[in-house]
Amino acid sequence: MQRDSNHLFLKKSRIKFLIFGLLIAGISSFATAKLELLVPVVLALLAVFTVYLIFLFRNPKVGLVTLVIYCFLLGFLGREIGGLSYGMGIELLLILTWLSSLIYYKKEDWLVIRNDLSLLFLIWFIVSVIEVINPAGASVMGWLMEIRSVALYPVLLIPLSFIVFNKKSDLDLFIKLILGLAFVAALNGIKQIHFGLFPGEQRFIDGPGGATHLIFGKLRAFSFYDAGQFGAFEAVFVVMAVVLALGSSKLWKKVTLFSLAGFYGYAMLLSGTRGAFFALVVAAVFAIFLTKNFKVLFLGGLFMAVFLGGLKYTTIGSNYYEINRFRSSLDPEDPSLNVRFNTQRILREYLSSRPFGGGLGVLGAFSEYNQDKFLSIIQPDSYWVKIWAMYGIVGLTLWFSMLMYILGKCCGIIWKIQDKKLRVKLIAILSASAGIFFCSYGNEVINNMPSSLIVCISFVLVYLGPKFDKEIAEENLLIDTSNLDNNSLIVVKPI
């Protein structure tokens, strides 16, 4: 009777499934006839998204890896496909990965997020929320748009990274992933200069982007972003690749990484952005400083002095536009630099009576919501200056102190790491983050993707460094113990 009952149930289920399938097929056929290609495309995308959700909720790491890839390619989607607000995809991926993580991980796994890094960015988020009632009366819509990148993404991304990227293999995954994506971005930048632009890129140049990306008829490579963002993060990837190459013991890895460094460096020069100079120099100085090796400090310092002196006091490479543009970073009489100094003088006078600034979104990309405000006509050309204008001297002091504290603590963590290979990897990613932070004085780099994502996840991985170091030490002890046991087998021969 039980067997017959099961057979009847399965038979009814098949019939229901068949009816449902025929119904869907009929609706799809009718809709396709009316709407042509749109329906099959939407159904295909829904099917792919459903499969993706299955993988995501089985392993939250899928969501975080997707987010990294998405942030690197965000500009390409917006320019070449268009039609949607692709920035919303960042929030969607963050929310889905958070939901997946809440289901997947146990309560005790979440204890790892209880640290000062998460707390500091939570405090910054709260300060940013309070800015909505700034006495200067900035637009609420401008505040809502600006707070996403300034405070919301970091406060969601940092705890999530602590819980998802919690193994030493995740550090290797992250490094390989961003090195590969930076290579793709560099490839596209080189393509723009030597082979031409994609249609969306051409529209960008034909629009307002042409004013800053066509200098004296010379195109500045911008890849999937803008030239400032592209040049700066390609610069820090030069340092990252060189540090990893010097720390590797395998010849093929050294050759590969040095080749990547040269590739990134060429793409950086093609961007024609002077901010890349500061990203490169600061990242390199940070890497040398973190080694705590006097020989490396001396040789690295000597190399940097020769490099800077060559740019400042010689004319080597002057027949190349890209090198000339790079060299202008050291010119105190540069017109662009003096425009920035003049802007800062104007802001200093305006903000002297506004310690909490003019409010989020009052200048920069979202100033369109604050057309009645004086700050809406100011071009900050610097993220540090933008923070100062939006949050005032109080907010700038808090933000700068917070970032300097995090960098200082990360240095202390790295100096205590025992495993040499792990220390090299952490030096590479922290040096890149320091370069991005300091070059943001010249351009709004750290507030944009993918630089913001690189910095946040890098901080998390450095904080997790002691945990990784302990795991490596335990593995090495286990291997040594196993070898000792095998070697202690003594055969006693009879006399």
N, C-alpha and C positions, 0 to 999 in steps of 0.2 A: 504493500500500500504506500509506504514511504517512497519507494522507487517510482511508482506511478505518479505520485504527487509531485515529485521533483521534475519528472519528465514533462508533466502538464505545465508546471511553472516555467520551465525553460522554453517550452513551445510558445506559451503566451508572451514571454519576454521577446522572443525572436520576432513574433508577429508585431508587437508594439514597436520594436526597433526598426522593422521593415517599413511600417506605416510612417514612423517619424522621419526615416531616411527619404522616403518617397515625397513626403510633405516638404522637407527642406529642399530637395531637388526641384520640385515643382515651383516653389517660391523663388528659388535662385534663377531658374530658367525664365520665369515671367519677368523678374526684376532685371535680368541681363538684357532681355529683349527691349525693355523700356529704357534702361539706363546704360546700356552697352557695356563698356569695359570696366566701369566703376565697381559694379557689384563683385565680379570675380576677384578683382584686386583687393577689395575690402575683406572678402571671405578668406582669401589666401593670407592676408596680414593677420586676421584674427586667429587663424589656425597656427601660424608661426608664433604669435604672442602667447597662445595657450600652451604650446609646447615649452616656450621659454619660461613661463610661470611655473610649470612643473619642475623644471631643472632648478629654478631659483629657490623654490620652497623646499627642495631637497638639499640644497647647499647654498647658503647666503653669499658665499664667496663669488658665485656667478654674478650676483648683482653688483658687487663692488668692482669686479674686473670689468664688467660692462660699463660701469660709470666712468672708469678711467679712460677706456677707449672712446666712449661717447664725448667726453669733455675735450679730448684731443681733436675730434672730428666735427665738433659743434659748428664751427664757422663754415665748413664745407657744406653741411646740410642746409644751413640758412641761406647761403649764397646760390648754391646750384639747384636745390629743390624748392625751397621757399614755401610759402603758403601757410606756415604754422609758426607759432612761437616756440622754437626749439629749446629755449632756455627752460621752459616748463618741464622738459624731459629730465632735467637734473633733479628737480623736486620729485617727480614720479619715480625715478630709479632709487632715490634715497628713501622714500616712503615704503616702496615695495621691499627693499632690502632690510629696512628696519622691521617691517612686519614679519618677514621671513626669519630674521634673527631672533625676534621675540618668541617665535614658535620653536625654532630649532635649538637654541642654546638653553641650558639649565640656569636656574637662579644664581647658583654659585659662580657660574662663568662670568656673570656681569660685574662681579666685584672688581675686575681689572680696570673698570672705567672710573673708579674712585681715586683720582689723582689730581694734582694741581693743574695739569694741562687742560683737562676737561673742565675743571672749575673756573679757570681763568677765561676760557672762551664762553662759558655760561655767563659769567659776570659781564663780559663784553656784549653778549647778546641782550642781557637785561638793560644795560645802559643804552643800547641801540633802540630797544623798545620804548624806553622812557623819552627818547628824543622826539617821539611823535608829538609831545606837548611842549616842544622847544618854544620859548617866548618869541622867537623871531617869526613864528607863524608860517613855516614852510608847508607846502602842500602835503596832505596825507597820502595822496596817490604817488607822489615822488618818493616819500618815505617808504611806502610799501614796496616800490620797485627797487630802491637802493638797498634796503635791509637784507634782501635775499643774498646778494654776493658778499656784502660787508660782514654780516653776522650770522645769518641763518645757515648757509652752507657749512661753515666751519663747525658750528655747534652741533650739527647733525652728523657731519662726516667724522669728526675726531673720536667720539665714543664708539661709533660704528666700526671704525678702523681698529680700535683696541680689541673689540670682540671678534672681528672676522679675520684680520691679519695677525693671528696670535701664534703663529709657528715660524721658526727660522726659515723654513722653505718659502714662506710668504714674502719674506724680505727679498729672496732671490727672484721670486716671481715678479714682484713690483719693479725691481731694477731692470730685469729683462724686458718687461712690458713697456716701460717708459723709454728705454733706450731704443726699442724697436719703433715705437710711435714717433719719437723725435726724428728717427731716420726717415720715416715716411713723410713727415712734415718738411724735413730738409730737402728731400727728393722733389716735393712739389714746389718748394721755393726756387730750387735750381731750374726746374722745368719752366717756371714763369719767366725767368730771365732769358733762357736759351731757346725755348721752344714755343713760348706764347702762353696766353691765358685761357682758362675755361670760360664759358659764356657768363657765368655768374661773377667771376673775377673781373671780367671786362666791364660788366655793369657797375661793379664797385669802383673801378678806376674812372669810368665815365661820369660817376656821380661825385659827391663830396669827397670821397676817398682819394680822388685824383690830386687834390690840392696838397696832400701830405705825402703821397706815394709816387708822384712824378716830379722830381726835382731837376730843373733845367733839362727837361725831356728825358731824364734817366729814371727808369723804373726801379723802385725799391721792392725787393722780394718780401711778400707778406704771408705766403703760404695759406693756411686755413684761418688766419687771425688778422692782425695788422702788423706792420713792420716792427713797431716797438715791442710788442709781445713776442713775436717770432724771433727777432734778433737776440733779445735778452735770454730767453730760455734755451736757445741753441748755444749761447755762450756758456751757460752753466753746464750744459751737457758736454761741452768740450772738456771742462775740468773734471766732471764726473767720470768720463771715459778714460782720461789720462790717469786719474787716481786709481781706478780699477785695474788699468793696464800695469801700472807700476807695482801694484800689490799682488798681481797674479804670478804664479810660478810656472804656468804652462805657456809655451811659445806661441801656440796657435791663438790663445786668448789674448796675449799681448799684441800680436799682429792685428787681430780683429778689432780690438778696442782702440789702438792707436789709429787705425784706418778710419774708424767711426769718428774719432776726435777730429781728424783732418776734414772729414766730410761735414761735420757740424760746424767747424770753423769757417769753411768756405761759405756755407749757407748763412752764417752769422754776418760775414762781410757783405754778402749780397743784399742783406736787409737794409744796409745803410743807416742803421740806428746807432746813435752815439751812446745810448743807454746800455747797449751790449758791452761796451768797453768797461763800464763800472761793474756789471754783472761778472764779467770774466776776471777782472783784477781782484775783486773782493772774494769771489769763490776760490780763486787760486791762493790768495793770502790766507784765507781761512783753512784751506786744506793743508798748507805748509805749517801753519800754527798748530793744528790738531795733531800733527805727527809727533810732536814733542821730541823730535830727533834733531840734535844740534847740527849734524852734518846736512840733513835735509833742509833745515832752517837756513843755514848759511848758503847752500847751493841754490835753493829756491829763491831766497832773498836776492842773491846776486843775479839770477836769471830775470827776476821781475824788474830789478833796477836797470839792467841792460835793455830789456823790452821797452820800459817806459822812456828811458833815455833815447832810445832809437826813434821812438815816435815823436818825442818832444824836440830833439835837437838835430835830427838828420832829415834827409829828404828821400830816404829809401822807400821805394814803392810809390813815389809821388805821381807816377804816370798812370796809376790805377785810381779810378774815382772812388772805389769802395774803401781803399786804404786812406785816401785823403779825407774822406768823410769820418772815418774812424779816428784819424789824427786830430781832427777839429775838437774832439772831446777834451783835449789838453790845452785848448786855446782860451784864456780868460777873457779875451776880447770878442769871442764868438757872439754874433748878434742874437742867436736863439737863446743862448745862456743869459744874456743881459735882459732879454724880454722876460724871462722867468724871474730874475731878480727884481725887476720892476713890478711884476705882478705880486710878488711877495711883499713888497713895500706897501702896495695899495691894500692888500689884505691885512697887513699888520695894523694899519691905521683904522680900517673898518672894524676889525675884530677886537680892538682894544677895549671896547665897551660891551663886548658880547663873549664872555668867557665860555659859554656853551655852544658857540658857533651859530650858524644860520639854519641848521637842521639837515637831515638826510635828504638827498636828492635835489638839493638847492643849486648845485652846479655839476657840470659834467654831462653824462649821457641822459640824465633824466631832468635836466633843468627846464625842459619844455613845460613841465607842470608848475614852474615857478617864474613865469615870464615877468611878473610884477616885482620880483626881488632883484636887488642890485647884484648879488652873487651869481645870478643866472647868466650874466654876460662875461663872467670870468672863466678863462680856460686854465685849469690848474696845472696841466702838463706834469703832474707829480702826485703820486698817491699820498705821500706824506702831507703835502699842501692841501690836498682834498680832505683828508681827515681833519686837519686843522680848521679848514673853512666850515666843515659840516658839524664837528663836535666841539670846536673851540679849543683853547689852550688846555682846558681841563681834560677833554677827551683825547687830545693828541698826547699829552703827558701819560695818561693811563695806557693808551695803545702802545706807545713807544716803549714804556717801561715794561709792559707785559711781554712784548716780543724780545726785548733784550734779556729779560730774566729767563725766558724759555731757551734762547740761544746759549746763554751762560750755563744753564743747567745741563743742556744737551752736551756741551763741551765736557763738563765734569763727568757725565755718564760715559762718554766715549773714552776718556783717559783711564777709567777704571776697568774697561773691557780687557779681558785676558787673552782671548783668542784673536790672533793677528788678522786672520782673514775676515772675521766678523768686524773688527775695528776698521779695516780698510773700507768695507762696504758702508758702514755708518758714517765714516768721514766723507765719503763720496756724496751721499744724499744730503748730509747736513751742510756741506760746503755749497751745494747747489741751492739749498734753501736760503742760506745767508746771502748768496749772490743775488737772488731774486728779491729778498727783503731790502737790501741796500740800494740796488739799482732802481727800486720803486721811488726813490727820491727824484729821479729824473723822468720816469714814466709810470703810468698806472698799470703796473705789471702784476703785483701780488694780489690784486683784487679781481683779476680776470682768469678765466680758464684757458689752458690747463695749469697755469702757474700756481693758482690758489690751491688746487687739489694736490699738486706735487709737494708743496710746503706742508700742508696739514698732515698728509699721510707720512711724510718723512719725519716730522716731529714725533708722531706716534711710534714709528718703528725704532727711532733712537731711544725713546722711553722704554720700549720693550727689550732693548739691547741686553740689560742684565739677565732677563729671563732666558733669552736665546743663549747667552754666554754660559749660563748654568746648565742648560740642556746639552750644549756641546761638551762641557767639562764632564758631565755624567756619562755621556756616550763614550768619550775617550777613556774614562776610568773603567767602563765596562769592557772595552776592547783590550785595555792593558791587563785587566784581571783575567780575561779569557786566554790571552797569550801566555800569561804567567802559569795558569793552570795547565795548559798544553805542554809548556816547557818543563814543568815540574815532574812529569812522568819519568821516573828513573827505573831502569831495569837492573835488578840485582842478580848478578851471576853467581852461581854456587862456587865455592872454593874447592 
